[in-house]
Amino acid sequence: MFDIGFAELVIIAVVSLLVIGPERLPEAIRTGSAWLNRLRRGFNDIKQEVQQELHNDEVLRELRRTGEQLQQQGDRIGRDLHQATRAPEQPAPDDTAGAGGSDRPRTADQPPDRNAP
């Protein structure tokens, strides 16, 4: 993490032994280790919270995208339904046209053949 080699660790140990003394050195090491572990846990907790927030943001973005797609599909279906209800109805084919009437099919703007039996 700090790129400290073995030689630097030996120098730190010798200096701390001379400054703190042999009686209080084990307690100082335990205290330092406890503080270091607390710092590591704190950084890990912050890192996990940031990752969770990033994941939540991604989930929210995906939900928004899906919602927009659903909205677009709903709008498209609504337009199609609106157009389908406004379109003129096509006349049903006349089944009696071939039974003695004219051979050509009747169109919507022509009246029915009154001479047919």
Secondary structure, DSSP 8 states (H G I E B T S, - for coil): -----HHHHHHHHHHHHHHH-TTTHHHHHHHHHHHHHHHHHHHHHHHHHHHHHHHHHHHHHHHHHHHHHHHHHHHHHHHHHHHHHHS-------TTTTSSS-SS---TTS---TT--
